[in-house]
């Protein structure tokens, strides 16, 4: 978070953002009730058909228009439209 941001949607906000830190938890649910049957620990191997989460750890929300996206999208918009 040491890069300037610019909202790719409203194209004016360079100051007000919400940083969303994602923390994925692997769980196994009961198919009929939806209750958690098993909560996988951090280093516990997953079932063969259970893919690990590979998404972004950080998402950014523009606090002006509300758009949410990956941090890189906000950084690239600022790089392509520098302050004069």
C-alpha positions, 0 to 999 in steps of 0.5 A: 500500500505504498502506491498512489491509487485512483478509482477506475470507476469514478476517476476522481478519487485519489484519497478515500479508500477502504482496504479489505483484507481477505482471510479465506477459511476452508470448510466442509459443509453438510449438504442438507443443513449447510452446517460446518462439518469440518473446518480445515486448519491452516496446515491441514491437507485438503480433500482431493476435490477441495481447491485452495483459495488463490484469490487476492489477499487485499481488495480495495473499495473506493469510499466515494463511489463504492466500487470494489476491485483488486489493488492492482487495478487502482494502482494501474489507474493512478500510474496511467493518470499521474497528478500534474 
